[in-house]
Amino acid sequence: MDIKRVQTILNNKEKCDVFYDDRPVWIQGIDDSSIIAKVGFVDNFEEKDVYVEDLYEKNLYN
């Protein structure tokens, strides 16, 4: 995933299926450098800072 796609998701409050390491996540925000995203895992309360490029959508060509 690239930073433009993440910004689109955040700005439009678009519902989409985003994954990190085969786990569904929701994007909470991105840092000032635009390479790290804070995500929350849908299956528990865990939060993690991950690289934007490691996020993906299963229905899009990545």
Distance bins in CASP14 RR format, pairs under 12 A and 6 or more apart:
PFRMAT RR
TARGET T0000
AUTHOR 0000-0000-0000
RMODE 2
METHOD distances of the structure
MODEL  1
1 7 0 0 0 0 0 1 0 0 0 0 0
1 8 0 0 0 0 0 1 0 0 0 0 0
1 9 0 0 0 0 1 0 0 0 0 0 0
1 16 0 0 0 0 0 1 0 0 0 0 0
1 17 0 0 0 0 0 1 0 0 0 0 0
1 18 1 0 0 1 0 0 0 0 0 0 0
1 19 0 0 0 0 1 0 0 0 0 0 0
1 20 0 0 0 0 1 0 0 0 0 0 0
1 25 0 0 0 0 0 1 0 0 0 0 0
1 27 0 0 0 0 1 0 0 0 0 0 0
1 30 0 0 0 0 0 1 0 0 0 0 0
1 34 0 0 0 0 0 1 0 0 0 0 0
1 35 0 0 0 0 0 1 0 0 0 0 0
1 37 0 0 0 0 1 0 0 0 0 0 0
1 39 0 0 0 0 0 1 0 0 0 0 0
1 50 0 0 0 0 0 1 0 0 0 0 0
1 51 0 0 0 0 1 0 0 0 0 0 0
1 52 1 0 0 1 0 0 0 0 0 0 0
1 53 1 0 0 1 0 0 0 0 0 0 0
1 54 1 0 0 1 0 0 0 0 0 0 0
1 55 1 0 1 0 0 0 0 0 0 0 0
1 56 1 0 1 0 0 0 0 0 0 0 0
1 57 1 0 0 1 0 0 0 0 0 0 0
1 58 0 0 0 0 0 1 0 0 0 0 0
1 60 0 0 0 0 1 0 0 0 0 0 0
1 61 0 0 0 0 0 1 0 0 0 0 0
1 62 1 0 0 1 0 0 0 0 0 0 0
2 8 0 0 0 0 1 0 0 0 0 0 0
2 9 0 0 0 0 0 1 0 0 0 0 0
2 30 0 0 0 0 0 1 0 0 0 0 0
2 34 0 0 0 0 1 0 0 0 0 0 0
2 35 0 0 0 0 0 1 0 0 0 0 0
2 37 0 0 0 0 0 1 0 0 0 0 0
2 51 0 0 0 0 0 1 0 0 0 0 0
2 52 1 0 0 1 0 0 0 0 0 0 0
2 53 1 0 0 1 0 0 0 0 0 0 0
2 54 0 0 0 0 0 1 0 0 0 0 0
2 55 0 0 0 0 1 0 0 0 0 0 0
2 56 0 0 0 0 0 1 0 0 0 0 0
2 57 0 0 0 0 0 1 0 0 0 0 0
2 60 0 0 0 0 0 1 0 0 0 0 0
2 62 0 0 0 0 1 0 0 0 0 0 0
3 9 0 0 0 0 0 1 0 0 0 0 0
3 10 0 0 0 0 0 1 0 0 0 0 0
3 11 0 0 0 0 0 1 0 0 0 0 0
3 27 0 0 0 0 0 1 0 0 0 0 0
3 29 0 0 0 0 0 1 0 0 0 0 0
3 30 1 0 0 1 0 0 0 0 0 0 0
3 31 0 0 0 0 0 1 0 0 0 0 0
3 32 0 0 0 0 0 1 0 0 0 0 0
3 33 0 0 0 0 1 0 0 0 0 0 0
3 34 1 0 1 0 0 0 0 0 0 0 0
3 35 1 0 0 1 0 0 0 0 0 0 0
3 36 0 0 0 0 0 1 0 0 0 0 0
3 37 0 0 0 0 1 0 0 0 0 0 0
3 51 0 0 0 0 0 1 0 0 0 0 0
3 52 1 0 1 0 0 0 0 0 0 0 0
3 53 0 0 0 0 1 0 0 0 0 0 0
3 55 0 0 0 0 0 1 0 0 0 0 0
4 10 0 0 0 0 0 1 0 0 0 0 0
4 11 0 0 0 0 0 1 0 0 0 0 0
4 30 0 0 0 0 0 1 0 0 0 0 0
4 34 0 0 0 0 1 0 0 0 0 0 0
4 52 0 0 0 0 1 0 0 0 0 0 0
5 11 0 0 0 0 0 1 0 0 0 0 0
5 12 0 0 0 0 0 1 0 0 0 0 0
5 14 0 0 0 0 1 0 0 0 0 0 0
5 16 0 0 0 0 1 0 0 0 0 0 0
5 18 0 0 0 0 1 0 0 0 0 0 0
5 27 0 0 0 0 0 1 0 0 0 0 0
5 30 0 0 0 0 0 1 0 0 0 0 0
5 34 0 0 0 0 0 1 0 0 0 0 0
5 37 0 0 0 0 0 1 0 0 0 0 0
5 52 0 0 0 0 1 0 0 0 0 0 0
5 53 0 0 0 0 0 1 0 0 0 0 0
5 55 0 0 0 0 1 0 0 0 0 0 0
5 56 0 0 0 0 1 0 0 0 0 0 0
5 57 1 0 0 1 0 0 0 0 0 0 0
5 60 0 0 0 0 1 0 0 0 0 0 0
5 61 0 0 0 0 0 1 0 0 0 0 0
5 62 0 0 0 0 1 0 0 0 0 0 0
6 12 0 0 0 0 0 1 0 0 0 0 0
6 14 0 0 0 0 0 1 0 0 0 0 0
6 16 0 0 0 0 0 1 0 0 0 0 0
6 18 0 0 0 0 1 0 0 0 0 0 0
6 20 0 0 0 0 0 1 0 0 0 0 0
6 25 0 0 0 0 0 1 0 0 0 0 0
6 26 0 0 0 0 0 1 0 0 0 0 0
6 27 1 0 0 1 0 0 0 0 0 0 0
6 28 0 0 0 0 0 1 0 0 0 0 0
6 29 1 0 0 1 0 0 0 0 0 0 0
6 30 1 0 1 0 0 0 0 0 0 0 0
6 31 0 0 0 0 0 1 0 0 0 0 0
6 34 0 0 0 0 1 0 0 0 0 0 0
6 35 0 0 0 0 0 1 0 0 0 0 0
6 36 0 0 0 0 0 1 0 0 0 0 0
6 37 1 0 0 1 0 0 0 0 0 0 0
6 38 0 0 0 0 0 1 0 0 0 0 0
6 39 0 0 0 0 0 1 0 0 0 0 0
6 50 0 0 0 0 0 1 0 0 0 0 0
6 51 0 0 0 0 0 1 0 0 0 0 0
6 52 1 0 1 0 0 0 0 0 0 0 0
6 53 0 0 0 0 0 1 0 0 0 0 0
6 54 0 0 0 0 0 1 0 0 0 0 0
6 55 1 0 0 1 0 0 0 0 0 0 0
6 56 0 0 0 0 0 1 0 0 0 0 0
6 57 0 0 0 0 0 1 0 0 0 0 0
7 14 0 0 0 0 0 1 0 0 0 0 0
7 27 0 0 0 0 1 0 0 0 0 0 0
7 29 0 0 0 0 1 0 0 0 0 0 0
7 30 1 0 0 1 0 0 0 0 0 0 0
7 34 0 0 0 0 1 0 0 0 0 0 0
7 37 0 0 0 0 0 1 0 0 0 0 0
7 52 0 0 0 0 1 0 0 0 0 0 0
8 14 1 0 0 1 0 0 0 0 0 0 0
8 16 0 0 0 0 1 0 0 0 0 0 0
8 18 0 0 0 0 0 1 0 0 0 0 0
8 27 0 0 0 0 0 1 0 0 0 0 0
8 30 0 0 0 0 0 1 0 0 0 0 0
8 57 0 0 0 0 0 1 0 0 0 0 0
8 60 0 0 0 0 0 1 0 0 0 0 0
9 15 0 0 0 0 1 0 0 0 0 0 0
9 16 1 0 1 0 0 0 0 0 0 0 0
9 17 0 0 0 0 0 1 0 0 0 0 0
9 18 1 0 0 1 0 0 0 0 0 0 0
9 25 0 0 0 0 0 1 0 0 0 0 0
9 26 0 0 0 0 1 0 0 0 0 0 0
9 27 1 0 0 1 0 0 0 0 0 0 0
9 28 0 0 0 0 0 1 0 0 0 0 0
9 29 0 0 0 0 1 0 0 0 0 0 0
9 30 0 0 0 0 0 1 0 0 0 0 0
9 37 0 0 0 0 0 1 0 0 0 0 0
9 39 0 0 0 0 0 1 0 0 0 0 0
9 52 0 0 0 0 0 1 0 0 0 0 0
9 55 0 0 0 0 1 0 0 0 0 0 0
9 57 0 0 0 0 1 0 0 0 0 0 0
9 60 0 0 0 0 0 1 0 0 0 0 0
10 16 0 0 0 0 0 1 0 0 0 0 0
10 18 0 0 0 0 0 1 0 0 0 0 0
10 26 0 0 0 0 0 1 0 0 0 0 0
10 27 1 0 0 1 0 0 0 0 0 0 0
10 28 0 0 0 0 1 0 0 0 0 0 0
10 29 1 0 0 1 0 0 0 0 0 0 0
10 30 1 0 0 1 0 0 0 0 0 0 0
10 34 0 0 0 0 0 1 0 0 0 0 0
10 37 0 0 0 0 1 0 0 0 0 0 0
10 38 0 0 0 0 0 1 0 0 0 0 0
10 39 0 0 0 0 0 1 0 0 0 0 0
10 52 0 0 0 0 0 1 0 0 0 0 0
10 55 0 0 0 0 0 1 0 0 0 0 0
11 27 0 0 0 0 0 1 0 0 0 0 0
11 29 0 0 0 0 0 1 0 0 0 0 0
11 30 0 0 0 0 0 1 0 0 0 0 0
13 26 0 0 0 0 0 1 0 0 0 0 0
13 27 0 0 0 0 0 1 0 0 0 0 0
14 26 0 0 0 0 0 1 0 0 0 0 0
14 27 0 0 0 0 0 1 0 0 0 0 0
14 57 0 0 0 0 0 1 0 0 0 0 0
15 24 0 0 0 0 0 1 0 0 0 0 0
15 26 0 0 0 0 1 0 0 0 0 0 0
15 27 0 0 0 0 0 1 0 0 0 0 0
15 57 0 0 0 0 0 1 0 0 0 0 0
16 24 0 0 0 0 0 1 0 0 0 0 0
16 25 0 0 0 0 0 1 0 0 0 0 0
16 26 0 0 0 0 1 0 0 0 0 0 0
16 27 0 0 0 0 1 0 0 0 0 0 0
16 55 0 0 0 0 0 1 0 0 0 0 0
16 56 0 0 0 0 0 1 0 0 0 0 0
16 57 1 0 1 0 0 0 0 0 0 0 0
16 58 0 0 0 0 1 0 0 0 0 0 0
16 59 0 0 0 0 1 0 0 0 0 0 0
16 60 0 0 0 0 1 0 0 0 0 0 0
17 23 0 0 0 0 0 1 0 0 0 0 0
17 24 1 0 0 1 0 0 0 0 0 0 0
17 25 0 0 0 0 1 0 0 0 0 0 0
17 26 0 0 0 0 1 0 0 0 0 0 0
17 27 0 0 0 0 0 1 0 0 0 0 0
17 42 0 0 0 0 1 0 0 0 0 0 0
17 55 0 0 0 0 0 1 0 0 0 0 0
17 56 0 0 0 0 1 0 0 0 0 0 0
17 57 1 0 0 1 0 0 0 0 0 0 0
17 58 1 0 0 1 0 0 0 0 0 0 0
17 59 1 0 0 1 0 0 0 0 0 0 0
17 60 0 0 0 0 1 0 0 0 0 0 0
18 24 1 0 0 1 0 0 0 0 0 0 0
18 25 1 0 1 0 0 0 0 0 0 0 0
18 26 1 0 0 1 0 0 0 0 0 0 0
18 27 1 0 0 1 0 0 0 0 0 0 0
18 28 0 0 0 0 0 1 0 0 0 0 0
18 29 0 0 0 0 0 1 0 0 0 0 0
18 37 0 0 0 0 1 0 0 0 0 0 0
18 39 1 0 0 1 0 0 0 0 0 0 0
18 40 0 0 0 0 1 0 0 0 0 0 0
18 41 0 0 0 0 0 1 0 0 0 0 0
18 42 0 0 0 0 1 0 0 0 0 0 0
18 50 0 0 0 0 0 1 0 0 0 0 0
18 52 0 0 0 0 0 1 0 0 0 0 0
18 54 0 0 0 0 0 1 0 0 0 0 0
18 55 1 0 1 0 0 0 0 0 0 0 0
18 56 1 0 0 1 0 0 0 0 0 0 0
18 57 1 0 1 0 0 0 0 0 0 0 0
18 58 0 0 0 0 1 0 0 0 0 0 0
18 59 0 0 0 0 0 1 0 0 0 0 0
18 60 0 0 0 0 0 1 0 0 0 0 0
18 62 0 0 0 0 0 1 0 0 0 0 0
19 25 1 0 0 1 0 0 0 0 0 0 0
19 26 0 0 0 0 0 1 0 0 0 0 0
19 27 0 0 0 0 0 1 0 0 0 0 0
19 39 0 0 0 0 1 0 0 0 0 0 0
19 40 0 0 0 0 0 1 0 0 0 0 0
19 41 0 0 0 0 0 1 0 0 0 0 0
19 42 0 0 0 0 1 0 0 0 0 0 0
19 43 0 0 0 0 0 1 0 0 0 0 0
19 50 0 0 0 0 0 1 0 0 0 0 0
19 54 0 0 0 0 1 0 0 0 0 0 0
19 55 1 0 0 1 0 0 0 0 0 0 0
19 56 1 0 1 0 0 0 0 0 0 0 0
19 57 1 0 0 1 0 0 0 0 0 0 0
19 58 1 0 0 1 0 0 0 0 0 0 0
19 59 0 0 0 0 0 1 0 0 0 0 0
19 60 0 0 0 0 0 1 0 0 0 0 0
19 62 0 0 0 0 0 1 0 0 0 0 0
20 26 0 0 0 0 0 1 0 0 0 0 0
20 27 0 0 0 0 1 0 0 0 0 0 0
20 37 0 0 0 0 1 0 0 0 0 0 0
20 38 0 0 0 0 0 1 0 0 0 0 0
20 39 1 0 1 0 0 0 0 0 0 0 0
20 40 0 0 0 0 1 0 0 0 0 0 0
20 41 1 0 0 1 0 0 0 0 0 0 0
20 42 0 0 0 0 0 1 0 0 0 0 0
20 43 0 0 0 0 0 1 0 0 0 0 0
20 46 0 0 0 0 0 1 0 0 0 0 0
20 47 0 0 0 0 0 1 0 0 0 0 0
20 48 1 0 0 1 0 0 0 0 0 0 0
20 49 0 0 0 0 0 1 0 0 0 0 0
20 50 1 0 1 0 0 0 0 0 0 0 0
20 51 0 0 0 0 1 0 0 0 0 0 0
20 52 0 0 0 0 0 1 0 0 0 0 0
20 53 0 0 0 0 0 1 0 0 0 0 0
20 54 1 0 0 1 0 0 0 0 0 0 0
20 55 1 0 1 0 0 0 0 0 0 0 0
20 56 1 0 0 1 0 0 0 0 0 0 0
20 57 0 0 0 0 0 1 0 0 0 0 0
20 58 0 0 0 0 0 1 0 0 0 0 0
21 39 0 0 0 0 0 1 0 0 0 0 0
21 41 0 0 0 0 1 0 0 0 0 0 0
21 43 0 0 0 0 0 1 0 0 0 0 0
21 46 0 0 0 0 0 1 0 0 0 0 0
21 48 0 0 0 0 1 0 0 0 0 0 0
21 50 0 0 0 0 1 0 0 0 0 0 0
21 51 0 0 0 0 0 1 0 0 0 0 0
21 54 1 0 0 1 0 0 0 0 0 0 0
21 55 0 0 0 0 1 0 0 0 0 0 0
21 56 0 0 0 0 1 0 0 0 0 0 0
22 41 0 0 0 0 0 1 0 0 0 0 0
22 43 0 0 0 0 0 1 0 0 0 0 0
22 54 0 0 0 0 0 1 0 0 0 0 0
22 55 0 0 0 0 0 1 0 0 0 0 0
22 56 0 0 0 0 1 0 0 0 0 0 0
22 58 0 0 0 0 1 0 0 0 0 0 0
23 39 0 0 0 0 1 0 0 0 0 0 0
23 40 0 0 0 0 1 0 0 0 0 0 0
23 41 1 0 1 0 0 0 0 0 0 0 0
23 42 1 0 0 1 0 0 0 0 0 0 0
23 43 1 0 0 1 0 0 0 0 0 0 0
23 44 0 0 0 0 1 0 0 0 0 0 0
23 46 0 0 0 0 1 0 0 0 0 0 0
23 48 0 0 0 0 1 0 0 0 0 0 0
23 50 0 0 0 0 0 1 0 0 0 0 0
23 54 0 0 0 0 0 1 0 0 0 0 0
23 55 0 0 0 0 0 1 0 0 0 0 0
23 56 0 0 0 0 0 1 0 0 0 0 0
23 58 0 0 0 0 0 1 0 0 0 0 0
24 39 0 0 0 0 1 0 0 0 0 0 0
24 40 0 0 0 0 1 0 0 0 0 0 0
24 41 1 0 0 1 0 0 0 0 0 0 0
24 42 1 0 1 0 0 0 0 0 0 0 0
24 43 1 0 0 1 0 0 0 0 0 0 0
24 44 0 0 0 0 0 1 0 0 0 0 0
24 46 0 0 0 0 0 1 0 0 0 0 0
24 55 0 0 0 0 0 1 0 0 0 0 0
24 56 0 0 0 0 0 1 0 0 0 0 0
24 57 0 0 0 0 0 1 0 0 0 0 0
24 58 0 0 0 0 1 0 0 0 0 0 0
25 37 0 0 0 0 1 0 0 0 0 0 0
25 38 0 0 0 0 1 0 0 0 0 0 0
25 39 1 0 1 0 0 0 0 0 0 0 0
25 40 1 0 1 0 0 0 0 0 0 0 0
25 41 1 0 1 0 0 0 0 0 0 0 0
25 42 1 0 0 1 0 0 0 0 0 0 0
25 43 0 0 0 0 1 0 0 0 0 0 0
25 44 0 0 0 0 0 1 0 0 0 0 0
25 46 0 0 0 0 1 0 0 0 0 0 0
25 47 0 0 0 0 1 0 0 0 0 0 0
25 48 0 0 0 0 1 0 0 0 0 0 0
25 49 0 0 0 0 0 1 0 0 0 0 0
25 50 0 0 0 0 1 0 0 0 0 0 0
25 52 0 0 0 0 0 1 0 0 0 0 0
25 54 0 0 0 0 0 1 0 0 0 0 0
25 55 1 0 0 1 0 0 0 0 0 0 0
25 56 0 0 0 0 0 1 0 0 0 0 0
25 57 0 0 0 0 0 1 0 0 0 0 0
26 37 0 0 0 0 0 1 0 0 0 0 0
26 38 0 0 0 0 0 1 0 0 0 0 0
26 39 1 0 0 1 0 0 0 0 0 0 0
26 40 1 0 1 0 0 0 0 0 0 0 0
26 41 0 0 0 0 1 0 0 0 0 0 0
26 42 1 0 0 1 0 0 0 0 0 0 0
26 43 0 0 0 0 0 1 0 0 0 0 0
26 45 0 0 0 0 0 1 0 0 0 0 0
26 46 0 0 0 0 0 1 0 0 0 0 0
26 47 0 0 0 0 0 1 0 0 0 0 0
26 48 0 0 0 0 0 1 0 0 0 0 0
26 55 0 0 0 0 0 1 0 0 0 0 0
27 36 0 0 0 0 0 1 0 0 0 0 0
27 37 1 0 1 0 0 0 0 0 0 0 0
27 38 1 0 0 1 0 0 0 0 0 0 0
27 39 1 0 1 0 0 0 0 0 0 0 0
27 40 0 0 0 0 1 0 0 0 0 0 0
27 41 0 0 0 0 0 1 0 0 0 0 0
27 42 0 0 0 0 0 1 0 0 0 0 0
27 47 0 0 0 0 0 1 0 0 0 0 0
27 48 0 0 0 0 0 1 0 0 0 0 0
27 49 0 0 0 0 0 1 0 0 0 0 0
27 50 0 0 0 0 1 0 0 0 0 0 0
27 52 0 0 0 0 1 0 0 0 0 0 0
27 54 0 0 0 0 0 1 0 0 0 0 0
27 55 1 0 0 1 0 0 0 0 0 0 0
27 56 0 0 0 0 0 1 0 0 0 0 0
27 57 0 0 0 0 0 1 0 0 0 0 0
28 36 0 0 0 0 0 1 0 0 0 0 0
28 37 1 0 0 1 0 0 0 0 0 0 0
28 38 1 0 1 0 0 0 0 0 0 0 0
28 39 1 0 0 1 0 0 0 0 0 0 0
28 40 1 0 0 1 0 0 0 0 0 0 0
28 41 0 0 0 0 0 1 0 0 0 0 0
28 46 0 0 0 0 0 1 0 0 0 0 0
28 47 1 0 0 1 0 0 0 0 0 0 0
28 48 0 0 0 0 0 1 0 0 0 0 0
28 49 0 0 0 0 1 0 0 0 0 0 0
28 50 0 0 0 0 0 1 0 0 0 0 0
28 55 0 0 0 0 0 1 0 0 0 0 0
29 36 0 0 0 0 1 0 0 0 0 0 0
29 37 1 0 1 0 0 0 0 0 0 0 0
29 38 1 0 1 0 0 0 0 0 0 0 0
29 39 0 0 0 0 1 0 0 0 0 0 0
29 40 0 0 0 0 1 0 0 0 0 0 0
29 47 0 0 0 0 0 1 0 0 0 0 0
29 49 0 0 0 0 1 0 0 0 0 0 0
29 50 0 0 0 0 0 1 0 0 0 0 0
29 52 0 0 0 0 0 1 0 0 0 0 0
29 55 0 0 0 0 0 1 0 0 0 0 0
30 36 1 0 0 1 0 0 0 0 0 0 0
30 37 1 0 1 0 0 0 0 0 0 0 0
30 38 1 0 0 1 0 0 0 0 0 0 0
30 39 0 0 0 0 0 1 0 0 0 0 0
30 49 0 0 0 0 1 0 0 0 0 0 0
30 50 0 0 0 0 0 1 0 0 0 0 0
30 51 0 0 0 0 0 1 0 0 0 0 0
30 52 1 0 0 1 0 0 0 0 0 0 0
30 55 0 0 0 0 0 1 0 0 0 0 0
31 37 1 0 0 1 0 0 0 0 0 0 0
31 38 1 0 0 1 0 0 0 0 0 0 0
31 39 0 0 0 0 0 1 0 0 0 0 0
31 49 1 0 0 1 0 0 0 0 0 0 0
31 50 0 0 0 0 0 1 0 0 0 0 0
31 51 0 0 0 0 0 1 0 0 0 0 0
31 52 0 0 0 0 1 0 0 0 0 0 0
33 49 0 0 0 0 0 1 0 0 0 0 0
33 51 0 0 0 0 0 1 0 0 0 0 0
33 52 0 0 0 0 1 0 0 0 0 0 0
34 51 0 0 0 0 0 1 0 0 0 0 0
34 52 1 0 0 1 0 0 0 0 0 0 0
34 53 0 0 0 0 0 1 0 0 0 0 0
35 49 0 0 0 0 0 1 0 0 0 0 0
35 50 0 0 0 0 1 0 0 0 0 0 0
35 51 1 0 0 1 0 0 0 0 0 0 0
35 52 1 0 1 0 0 0 0 0 0 0 0
35 53 1 0 0 1 0 0 0 0 0 0 0
35 54 0 0 0 0 0 1 0 0 0 0 0
35 55 0 0 0 0 0 1 0 0 0 0 0
36 48 0 0 0 0 0 1 0 0 0 0 0
36 49 1 0 1 0 0 0 0 0 0 0 0
36 50 1 0 0 1 0 0 0 0 0 0 0
36 51 1 0 0 1 0 0 0 0 0 0 0
36 52 1 0 0 1 0 0 0 0 0 0 0
36 53 0 0 0 0 0 1 0 0 0 0 0
36 54 0 0 0 0 0 1 0 0 0 0 0
36 55 0 0 0 0 0 1 0 0 0 0 0
37 47 0 0 0 0 0 1 0 0 0 0 0
37 48 0 0 0 0 1 0 0 0 0 0 0
37 49 1 0 0 1 0 0 0 0 0 0 0
37 50 1 0 1 0 0 0 0 0 0 0 0
37 51 1 0 0 1 0 0 0 0 0 0 0
37 52 1 0 1 0 0 0 0 0 0 0 0
37 53 0 0 0 0 1 0 0 0 0 0 0
37 54 0 0 0 0 1 0 0 0 0 0 0
37 55 1 0 0 1 0 0 0 0 0 0 0
37 56 0 0 0 0 0 1 0 0 0 0 0
38 46 0 0 0 0 0 1 0 0 0 0 0
38 47 1 0 0 1 0 0 0 0 0 0 0
38 48 1 0 0 1 0 0 0 0 0 0 0
38 49 1 0 1 0 0 0 0 0 0 0 0
38 50 0 0 0 0 1 0 0 0 0 0 0
38 51 0 0 0 0 0 1 0 0 0 0 0
38 52 0 0 0 0 0 1 0 0 0 0 0
38 55 0 0 0 0 0 1 0 0 0 0 0
39 46 0 0 0 0 1 0 0 0 0 0 0
39 47 1 0 0 1 0 0 0 0 0 0 0
39 48 1 0 1 0 0 0 0 0 0 0 0
39 49 1 0 0 1 0 0 0 0 0 0 0
39 50 1 0 1 0 0 0 0 0 0 0 0
39 51 0 0 0 0 0 1 0 0 0 0 0
39 52 0 0 0 0 1 0 0 0 0 0 0
39 54 0 0 0 0 1 0 0 0 0 0 0
39 55 1 0 0 1 0 0 0 0 0 0 0
39 56 0 0 0 0 0 1 0 0 0 0 0
40 46 1 0 0 1 0 0 0 0 0 0 0
40 47 1 0 1 0 0 0 0 0 0 0 0
40 48 1 0 0 1 0 0 0 0 0 0 0
40 49 0 0 0 0 0 1 0 0 0 0 0
40 50 0 0 0 0 1 0 0 0 0 0 0
40 55 0 0 0 0 0 1 0 0 0 0 0
41 47 1 0 0 1 0 0 0 0 0 0 0
41 48 1 0 0 1 0 0 0 0 0 0 0
41 50 0 0 0 0 0 1 0 0 0 0 0
48 54 0 0 0 0 0 1 0 0 0 0 0
48 55 0 0 0 0 0 1 0 0 0 0 0
49 55 0 0 0 0 0 1 0 0 0 0 0
50 56 0 0 0 0 0 1 0 0 0 0 0
52 62 0 0 0 0 0 1 0 0 0 0 0
53 62 0 0 0 0 1 0 0 0 0 0 0
54 62 0 0 0 0 0 1 0 0 0 0 0
55 62 0 0 0 0 1 0 0 0 0 0 0
56 62 1 0 1 0 0 0 0 0 0 0 0
END
